[in-house]
Amino acid sequence: MNPLDKQVAGDHYKKLKIQPIEYIHANNIPFAEGCAIKYLTRWRDKGGIADLEKAKHFIELLIELEKKNETPTRKAD
């Protein structure tokens, strides 16, 4: 059996034309972005506002991590 044809706990991904895992994998999307995509895709059919909060949390985590990786800009003299 194709794993894309099986879903544990619901059918919120199976009924989509492209499942989030297919899109995320095909585009080499990193973990945090992939999680946000997953929650944004399913919020209407599974977790409601809680899934939007989860997506927001992953975006906030990503912003914080990216800020830590930024090189400080030097002020003009």
DRENSEDREN-756920 format. One record per atom (N, C-alpha, C): y negated, z, x negated; atom name; residue number from 1. Coordinates in nm, 2 decimals, padded with zeros to 4 digits. Each point is the difference from the previous one (the first is absolute). Layout:
@v->Y, w->Z, u->X, atom->CA, nr->NUM
...
//
This chain:
@v->00.12, w->00.00, u->-00.08, atom->N, nr->1
@v->-00.12, w->00.00, u->00.08, atom->CA, nr->1
@v->-00.12, w->00.00, u->-00.09, atom->C, nr->1
@v->-00.10, w->-00.08, u->00.04, atom->N, nr->2
@v->-00.13, w->-00.01, u->-00.07, atom->CA, nr->2
@v->-00.08, w->00.13, u->00.03, atom->C, nr->2
@v->-00.04, w->00.07, u->-00.11, atom->N, nr->3
@v->-00.08, w->00.13, u->00.02, atom->CA, nr->3
@v->-00.12, w->-00.02, u->00.09, atom->C, nr->3
@v->-00.06, w->-00.12, u->00.00, atom->N, nr->4
@v->-00.12, w->-00.03, u->00.08, atom->CA, nr->4
@v->00.03, w->00.00, u->00.15, atom->C, nr->4
@v->00.13, w->-00.02, u->00.03, atom->N, nr->5
@v->00.04, w->00.00, u->00.14, atom->CA, nr->5
@v->00.03, w->00.14, u->00.05, atom->C, nr->5
@v->00.01, w->00.10, u->-00.09, atom->N, nr->6
@v->00.03, w->00.13, u->00.04, atom->CA, nr->6
@v->-00.12, w->00.09, u->-00.02, atom->C, nr->6
@v->-00.03, w->00.09, u->00.10, atom->N, nr->7
@v->-00.11, w->00.09, u->-00.02, atom->CA, nr->7
@v->00.05, w->00.14, u->00.05, atom->C, nr->7
@v->-00.03, w->00.10, u->-00.08, atom->N, nr->8
@v->00.03, w->00.14, u->00.04, atom->CA, nr->8
@v->-00.11, w->00.05, u->00.08, atom->C, nr->8
@v->00.02, w->00.06, u->00.12, atom->N, nr->9
@v->-00.10, w->00.06, u->00.08, atom->CA, nr->9
@v->-00.11, w->-00.09, u->00.05, atom->C, nr->9
@v->00.04, w->-00.09, u->00.09, atom->N, nr->10
@v->-00.10, w->-00.08, u->00.07, atom->CA, nr->10
@v->00.02, w->-00.15, u->-00.03, atom->C, nr->10
@v->-00.10, w->-00.08, u->00.05, atom->N, nr->11
@v->00.00, w->-00.14, u->-00.02, atom->CA, nr->11
@v->-00.14, w->-00.06, u->-00.03, atom->C, nr->11
@v->-00.09, w->00.09, u->-00.04, atom->N, nr->12
@v->-00.13, w->-00.03, u->-00.02, atom->CA, nr->12
@v->-00.02, w->-00.10, u->-00.11, atom->C, nr->12
@v->00.09, w->-00.02, u->-00.10, atom->N, nr->13
@v->-00.01, w->-00.10, u->-00.10, atom->CA, nr->13
@v->00.08, w->-00.12, u->00.04, atom->C, nr->13
@v->00.12, w->00.01, u->00.06, atom->N, nr->14
@v->00.09, w->-00.11, u->00.02, atom->CA, nr->14
@v->-00.07, w->-00.10, u->00.10, atom->C, nr->14
@v->-00.09, w->00.04, u->00.08, atom->N, nr->15
@v->-00.06, w->-00.09, u->00.10, atom->CA, nr->15
@v->-00.11, w->-00.08, u->-00.06, atom->C, nr->15
@v->-00.04, w->00.03, u->-00.12, atom->N, nr->16
@v->-00.11, w->-00.07, u->-00.07, atom->CA, nr->16
@v->00.05, w->-00.14, u->-00.06, atom->C, nr->16
@v->-00.09, w->-00.09, u->-00.01, atom->N, nr->17
@v->00.03, w->-00.13, u->-00.06, atom->CA, nr->17
@v->00.03, w->00.02, u->-00.15, atom->C, nr->17
@v->-00.07, w->00.08, u->-00.06, atom->N, nr->18
@v->00.02, w->00.03, u->-00.14, atom->CA, nr->18
@v->-00.01, w->00.15, u->-00.01, atom->C, nr->18
@v->00.11, w->00.06, u->-00.05, atom->N, nr->19
@v->00.00, w->00.15, u->-00.02, atom->CA, nr->19
@v->-00.08, w->00.04, u->-00.12, atom->C, nr->19
@v->-00.07, w->00.12, u->00.01, atom->N, nr->20
@v->-00.08, w->00.04, u->-00.11, atom->CA, nr->20
@v->00.07, w->00.00, u->-00.14, atom->C, nr->20
@v->00.12, w->00.03, u->00.00, atom->N, nr->21
@v->00.07, w->00.00, u->-00.13, atom->CA, nr->21
@v->00.01, w->-00.14, u->-00.06, atom->C, nr->21
@v->00.02, w->-00.10, u->00.09, atom->N, nr->22
@v->00.00, w->-00.14, u->-00.05, atom->CA, nr->22
@v->-00.13, w->-00.04, u->-00.06, atom->C, nr->22
@v->-00.11, w->00.03, u->00.07, atom->N, nr->23
@v->-00.14, w->-00.03, u->-00.04, atom->CA, nr->23
@v->-00.03, w->00.07, u->-00.13, atom->C, nr->23
@v->00.03, w->00.13, u->00.00, atom->N, nr->24
@v->-00.04, w->00.08, u->-00.12, atom->CA, nr->24
@v->00.08, w->-00.05, u->-00.12, atom->C, nr->24
@v->00.13, w->-00.02, u->00.01, atom->N, nr->25
@v->00.08, w->-00.05, u->-00.11, atom->CA, nr->25
@v->-00.04, w->-00.14, u->-00.05, atom->C, nr->25
@v->-00.02, w->-00.09, u->00.10, atom->N, nr->26
@v->-00.04, w->-00.14, u->-00.04, atom->CA, nr->26
@v->-00.13, w->00.00, u->-00.07, atom->C, nr->26
@v->-00.09, w->00.09, u->00.02, atom->N, nr->27
@v->-00.13, w->00.00, u->-00.06, atom->CA, nr->27
@v->-00.02, w->00.10, u->-00.11, atom->C, nr->27
@v->00.11, w->00.07, u->-00.04, atom->N, nr->28
@v->00.00, w->00.09, u->-00.11, atom->CA, nr->28
@v->-00.11, w->00.11, u->00.02, atom->C, nr->28
@v->00.00, w->00.05, u->00.12, atom->N, nr->29
@v->-00.10, w->00.10, u->00.03, atom->CA, nr->29
@v->00.05, w->00.14, u->-00.04, atom->C, nr->29
@v->-00.09, w->00.07, u->-00.08, atom->N, nr->30
@v->00.04, w->00.14, u->-00.04, atom->CA, nr->30
@v->00.02, w->00.10, u->00.11, atom->C, nr->30
@v->00.06, w->00.11, u->-00.04, atom->N, nr->31
@v->00.05, w->00.10, u->00.09, atom->CA, nr->31
@v->-00.11, w->00.05, u->00.11, atom->C, nr->31
@v->-00.11, w->00.05, u->-00.05, atom->N, nr->32
@v->-00.10, w->00.05, u->00.09, atom->CA, nr->32
@v->-00.05, w->-00.10, u->00.10, atom->C, nr->32
@v->-00.03, w->-00.12, u->-00.05, atom->N, nr->33
@v->-00.05, w->-00.11, u->00.09, atom->CA, nr->33
@v->00.11, w->-00.03, u->00.10, atom->C, nr->33
@v->00.13, w->-00.01, u->-00.05, atom->N, nr->34
@v->00.11, w->-00.03, u->00.09, atom->CA, nr->34
@v->00.02, w->00.10, u->00.11, atom->C, nr->34
@v->-00.02, w->00.13, u->-00.03, atom->N, nr->35
@v->00.01, w->00.11, u->00.10, atom->CA, nr->35
@v->-00.11, w->-00.02, u->00.10, atom->C, nr->35
@v->-00.12, w->-00.03, u->-00.04, atom->N, nr->36
@v->-00.11, w->-00.02, u->00.10, atom->CA, nr->36
@v->00.03, w->-00.11, u->00.09, atom->C, nr->36
@v->00.05, w->-00.11, u->-00.06, atom->N, nr->37
@v->00.04, w->-00.12, u->00.08, atom->CA, nr->37
@v->00.10, w->00.04, u->00.10, atom->C, nr->37
@v->00.11, w->00.07, u->-00.04, atom->N, nr->38
@v->00.11, w->00.04, u->00.09, atom->CA, nr->38
@v->-00.06, w->00.08, u->00.12, atom->C, nr->38
@v->-00.08, w->00.10, u->-00.03, atom->N, nr->39
@v->-00.05, w->00.08, u->00.11, atom->CA, nr->39
@v->-00.10, w->-00.07, u->00.09, atom->C, nr->39
@v->-00.08, w->-00.09, u->-00.06, atom->N, nr->40
@v->-00.09, w->-00.08, u->00.08, atom->CA, nr->40
@v->00.07, w->-00.10, u->00.09, atom->C, nr->40
@v->00.12, w->-00.04, u->-00.04, atom->N, nr->41
@v->00.08, w->-00.10, u->00.07, atom->CA, nr->41
@v->00.07, w->00.07, u->00.12, atom->C, nr->41
@v->00.04, w->00.12, u->-00.01, atom->N, nr->42
@v->00.08, w->00.06, u->00.10, atom->CA, nr->42
@v->-00.07, w->00.10, u->00.09, atom->C, nr->42
@v->-00.13, w->00.03, u->-00.02, atom->N, nr->43
@v->-00.06, w->00.11, u->00.07, atom->CA, nr->43
@v->00.00, w->-00.01, u->00.15, atom->C, nr->43
@v->-00.01, w->-00.12, u->00.06, atom->N, nr->44
@v->00.00, w->-00.02, u->00.14, atom->CA, nr->44
@v->00.14, w->00.02, u->00.06, atom->C, nr->44
@v->00.10, w->-00.02, u->-00.07, atom->N, nr->45
@v->00.14, w->00.00, u->00.05, atom->CA, nr->45
@v->00.08, w->00.12, u->-00.04, atom->C, nr->45
@v->-00.05, w->00.08, u->-00.09, atom->N, nr->46
@v->00.07, w->00.12, u->-00.04, atom->CA, nr->46
@v->-00.08, w->00.13, u->-00.01, atom->C, nr->46
@v->-00.08, w->00.01, u->-00.10, atom->N, nr->47
@v->-00.07, w->00.13, u->-00.02, atom->CA, nr->47
@v->-00.14, w->00.02, u->00.05, atom->C, nr->47
@v->-00.05, w->-00.10, u->00.06, atom->N, nr->48
@v->-00.14, w->00.02, u->00.06, atom->CA, nr->48
@v->-00.10, w->00.04, u->-00.10, atom->C, nr->48
@v->-00.09, w->00.08, u->00.04, atom->N, nr->49
@v->-00.11, w->00.05, u->-00.09, atom->CA, nr->49
@v->00.05, w->00.06, u->-00.13, atom->C, nr->49
@v->00.12, w->00.07, u->00.01, atom->N, nr->50
@v->00.05, w->00.06, u->-00.12, atom->CA, nr->50
@v->00.03, w->-00.10, u->-00.11, atom->C, nr->50
@v->00.05, w->-00.12, u->00.04, atom->N, nr->51
@v->00.02, w->-00.11, u->-00.10, atom->CA, nr->51
@v->-00.13, w->-00.05, u->-00.05, atom->C, nr->51
@v->-00.10, w->-00.01, u->00.08, atom->N, nr->52
@v->-00.13, w->-00.03, u->-00.06, atom->CA, nr->52
@v->-00.05, w->00.10, u->-00.10, atom->C, nr->52
@v->00.02, w->00.13, u->00.03, atom->N, nr->53
@v->-00.04, w->00.10, u->-00.09, atom->CA, nr->53
@v->00.08, w->-00.01, u->-00.13, atom->C, nr->53
@v->00.13, w->-00.04, u->00.01, atom->N, nr->54
@v->00.08, w->-00.01, u->-00.12, atom->CA, nr->54
@v->-00.05, w->-00.12, u->-00.08, atom->C, nr->54
@v->-00.03, w->-00.11, u->00.06, atom->N, nr->55
@v->-00.06, w->-00.12, u->-00.07, atom->CA, nr->55
@v->-00.13, w->00.04, u->-00.07, atom->C, nr->55
@v->-00.08, w->00.07, u->00.07, atom->N, nr->56
@v->-00.13, w->00.05, u->-00.05, atom->CA, nr->56
@v->00.02, w->00.09, u->-00.13, atom->C, nr->56
@v->00.10, w->00.09, u->00.01, atom->N, nr->57
@v->00.04, w->00.08, u->-00.11, atom->CA, nr->57
@v->00.04, w->-00.08, u->-00.12, atom->C, nr->57
@v->00.08, w->-00.10, u->00.02, atom->N, nr->58
@v->00.04, w->-00.08, u->-00.12, atom->CA, nr->58
@v->-00.12, w->-00.08, u->-00.06, atom->C, nr->58
@v->-00.09, w->-00.04, u->00.09, atom->N, nr->59
@v->-00.12, w->-00.07, u->-00.05, atom->CA, nr->59
@v->-00.09, w->00.10, u->-00.08, atom->C, nr->59
@v->-00.01, w->00.12, u->00.05, atom->N, nr->60
@v->-00.08, w->00.10, u->-00.07, atom->CA, nr->60
@v->00.06, w->00.04, u->-00.13, atom->C, nr->60
@v->00.13, w->00.01, u->-00.01, atom->N, nr->61
@v->00.07, w->00.02, u->-00.12, atom->CA, nr->61
@v->-00.02, w->-00.11, u->-00.10, atom->C, nr->61
@v->00.01, w->-00.12, u->00.05, atom->N, nr->62
@v->-00.03, w->-00.12, u->-00.09, atom->CA, nr->62
@v->-00.14, w->00.00, u->-00.05, atom->C, nr->62
@v->-00.10, w->00.03, u->00.08, atom->N, nr->63
@v->-00.14, w->00.00, u->-00.04, atom->CA, nr->63
@v->-00.01, w->00.11, u->-00.11, atom->C, nr->63
@v->00.05, w->00.12, u->00.02, atom->N, nr->64
@v->-00.01, w->00.11, u->-00.10, atom->CA, nr->64
@v->00.07, w->-00.04, u->-00.13, atom->C, nr->64
@v->00.11, w->-00.06, u->00.00, atom->N, nr->65
@v->00.07, w->-00.04, u->-00.12, atom->CA, nr->65
@v->-00.07, w->-00.11, u->-00.07, atom->C, nr->65
@v->-00.06, w->-00.09, u->00.07, atom->N, nr->66
@v->-00.08, w->-00.11, u->-00.06, atom->CA, nr->66
@v->-00.13, w->00.05, u->-00.06, atom->C, nr->66
@v->-00.06, w->00.10, u->00.06, atom->N, nr->67
@v->-00.12, w->00.06, u->-00.05, atom->CA, nr->67
@v->00.03, w->00.07, u->-00.14, atom->C, nr->67
@v->00.12, w->00.06, u->-00.01, atom->N, nr->68
@v->00.04, w->00.06, u->-00.12, atom->CA, nr->68
@v->00.02, w->-00.10, u->-00.11, atom->C, nr->68
@v->00.04, w->-00.12, u->00.04, atom->N, nr->69
@v->00.03, w->-00.11, u->-00.10, atom->CA, nr->69
@v->-00.12, w->-00.08, u->-00.04, atom->C, nr->69
@v->-00.11, w->00.02, u->00.07, atom->N, nr->70
@v->-00.12, w->-00.08, u->-00.03, atom->CA, nr->70
@v->-00.06, w->00.05, u->-00.14, atom->C, nr->70
@v->-00.05, w->-00.10, u->-00.07, atom->N, nr->71
@v->-00.07, w->00.04, u->-00.12, atom->CA, nr->71
@v->-00.15, w->00.03, u->00.04, atom->C, nr->71
@v->-00.05, w->00.11, u->-00.06, atom->N, nr->72
@v->-00.14, w->00.03, u->00.04, atom->CA, nr->72
@v->-00.09, w->-00.10, u->-00.05, atom->C, nr->72
@v->-00.10, w->-00.04, u->00.08, atom->N, nr->73
@v->-00.10, w->-00.10, u->-00.04, atom->CA, nr->73
@v->-00.11, w->00.07, u->-00.08, atom->C, nr->73
@v->-00.04, w->-00.06, u->-00.10, atom->N, nr->74
@v->-00.11, w->00.06, u->-00.08, atom->CA, nr->74
@v->-00.13, w->-00.03, u->00.06, atom->C, nr->74
@v->-00.09, w->00.10, u->00.01, atom->N, nr->75
@v->-00.13, w->-00.02, u->00.05, atom->CA, nr->75
@v->-00.08, w->-00.07, u->-00.10, atom->C, nr->75
@v->-00.09, w->-00.09, u->00.05, atom->N, nr->76
@v->-00.09, w->-00.08, u->-00.09, atom->CA, nr->76
@v->-00.10, w->00.10, u->-00.06, atom->C, nr->76
@v->-00.04, w->-00.02, u->-00.12, atom->N, nr->77
@v->-00.09, w->00.08, u->-00.07, atom->CA, nr->77
@v->-00.14, w->-00.03, u->00.04, atom->C, nr->77
//
